[in-house]
C-alpha cells in the first residue's frame, strides 16, 4: 500500500479525496485509502512522515499497536489516527490514542483525523484532558488544507491555537 500511495501526486491526492467524500468504491480496504492519503498529503509538502506501521513487543504475542503514521514537523512528533467513518468519531478513538501517547516520550503529540467530525463528548474530552496532547481534524479541515496545499500550515495553526486558547479543535476555515 505504501508503494502505491507514495507515488500519488497532488492531483491524484485531490482526486482520491473527492472519491472518498463521495463514498466511491475503492480497491483499498475500508479506511486504508484515507489513512494513506493523510500521510501522503503531508509528505507532498516536504514534511517528514512515517507510513502506517504495527508495533510488536518482545515477549508479547501479536500486534500491540497499529499506528496510522507519524508526522515530524519542526522537530515536533505527532502520531496519527485516521477515522474514515460515516458517523462522528466517538470518544473511544480519542481515549485509545491518548493511551498510545502514554507509551511515547513526553512532548509527543497526536492528531486525530475524523472524516465525519467528532461527537461533542470527544471534543470536550480533547479540550479538557490533561495534558492536551491530541489535535482534532475534521472533514472541513481536510478540505481546506488539502485544496490549498497547506496541511503543514494547518497543523502549525492548530498547534498554535491549542497553545494560545487551550482548544485542540481549531476550524481551519474560520482561522
C-alpha positions in Angstrom: 0.0 0.0 0.0 2.8 2.4 0.9 4.4 1.9 -2.5 1.2 2.8 -4.3 0.4 5.8 -2.0 3.9 7.2 -2.2 3.5 7.5 -6.0 0.4 9.7 -5.7 1.0 13.3 -6.9 -1.0 16.3 -5.6 -3.7 15.9 -8.4 -4.2 12.3 -7.5 -4.5 13.0 -3.8 -7.2 15.6 -4.6 -9.0 13.1 -6.9 -8.9 10.4 -4.2 -10.1 12.8 -1.6 -13.1 13.6 -3.8 -13.8 9.9 -4.3 -13.6 9.3 -0.5 -16.0 12.2 0.1 -18.4 10.7 -2.4 -18.1 7.2 -0.9 -17.0 5.9 -4.2 -15.9 2.2 -4.3 -12.2 1.6 -3.9 -9.9 -1.4 -4.2 -8.5 -0.5 -0.9 -9.7 -2.0 2.4 -12.2 0.3 4.2 -10.5 3.3 5.7 -7.0 2.5 4.4 -7.1 4.9 1.5 -8.0 7.8 3.8 -5.2 6.7 6.2 -2.6 6.7 3.5 -4.0 9.9 1.8 -3.4 11.8 5.1 0.2 10.8 5.3 0.9 11.4 1.6 -0.6 14.9 1.8 1.9 15.9 4.4 4.8 14.2 2.5 3.9 16.1 -0.7 4.6 19.3 1.3 8.1 18.1 2.2 7.2 17.1 5.7 9.0 14.0 7.2 6.5 11.2 7.7 6.3 7.6 8.8 3.9 5.5 6.9 1.4 3.3 8.8 3.1 0.5 10.8 2.5 -2.0 13.5 4.2 -2.2 16.9 5.4 -5.6 18.2 6.9 -6.1 21.6 9.3 -8.8 22.5 7.6 -11.4 24.7 4.1 -10.1 23.8 2.2 -12.2 21.3 0.6 -10.4 18.3 0.4 -6.8 17.3 0.4 -4.4 20.3 -0.5 -1.3 18.3 -1.4 -0.4 14.7 -0.3 3.2 14.1 -1.7 5.1 11.1 1.5 7.0 10.7 3.6 9.8 12.1 4.3 13.4 11.2 7.5 15.2 12.1 7.0 19.0 11.8 9.7 21.3 13.1 11.1 18.7 15.5 7.6 18.1 16.9 6.4 14.5 16.6 2.8 13.6 16.0 1.4 10.1 15.8 -1.6 9.9 13.5 -5.0 8.2 13.8 -7.4 8.4 10.9 -11.1 7.5 11.2 -13.0 7.3 7.9 -16.4 6.7 9.5 -19.9 7.6 8.4 -20.7 8.8 11.9 -18.8 11.2 14.1 -15.7 9.8 15.8 -16.6 8.7 19.3 -14.6 9.3 22.5 -13.1 5.8 22.4 -10.9 6.7 19.4 -9.5 9.6 21.3 -9.1 7.6 24.5 -7.2 4.8 22.7 -4.9 7.4 21.0 -4.2 9.1 24.4 -3.3 5.7 25.8 -0.8 5.2 22.9 0.8 8.5 23.8 1.5 7.2 27.3 4.0 4.8 25.8 5.8 7.6 24.0 8.3 10.2 25.1 7.0 13.3 26.8 6.1 16.0 24.3 4.9 13.6 21.7 1.5 14.8 20.3 -1.1 13.1 18.2 -3.5 14.1 15.5 -7.0 12.5 15.2 -8.3 12.9 11.6 -12.1 12.3 11.6 -13.8 12.1 8.2 -17.2 12.7 9.7 -16.3 15.2 12.5 -16.4 14.3 16.2 -19.0 13.7 18.9 -19.4 16.5 21.4 -18.0 14.2 24.1 -14.9 13.7 22.0 -14.4 17.4 21.5 -14.9 18.2 25.2 -12.6 15.4 26.3 -9.9 16.5 23.9 -10.1 20.1 25.2 -10.1 19.3 29.0 -7.9 16.2 29.2 -4.6 16.8 30.8 -2.2 17.0 29.2 -3.8 18.3 26.0 -1.9 16.2 23.5 -4.3 15.4 20.7 -5.3 17.8 17.9 -8.6 17.2 16.0 -9.0 17.5 12.3 -12.4 17.1 10.6 -13.6 16.7 7.0 -13.8 20.5 6.6 -10.3 21.0 7.9 -9.1 18.4 5.3 -11.0 20.1 2.5 -9.5 23.5 3.5 -5.9 22.3 3.9 -5.8 19.8 1.0 -7.2 22.1 -1.6 -4.7 24.8 -0.6 -1.7 22.5 -0.2 -1.5 23.7 3.4 -1.6 20.5 5.5 1.6 21.6 7.4 0.4 25.1 7.8 -2.9 23.8 9.1 -1.1 21.6 11.7 1.0 24.6 12.8 -2.1 26.8 13.1 -3.9 24.1 15.1 -0.9 23.7 17.4 -0.6 27.4 17.9 -4.4 27.8 18.6 -4.2 24.9 21.1 -1.3 26.6 22.9 -2.9 30.0 23.0 -6.5 29.2 23.6 -6.5 25.7 25.1 -8.6 24.3 22.3 -7.4 21.4 20.0 -10.3 21.9 17.6 -9.5 25.0 15.6 -11.7 25.0 12.4 -9.2 26.0 9.7 -11.8 27.7 7.5 -12.6 30.1 10.4 -8.9 31.0 11.0 
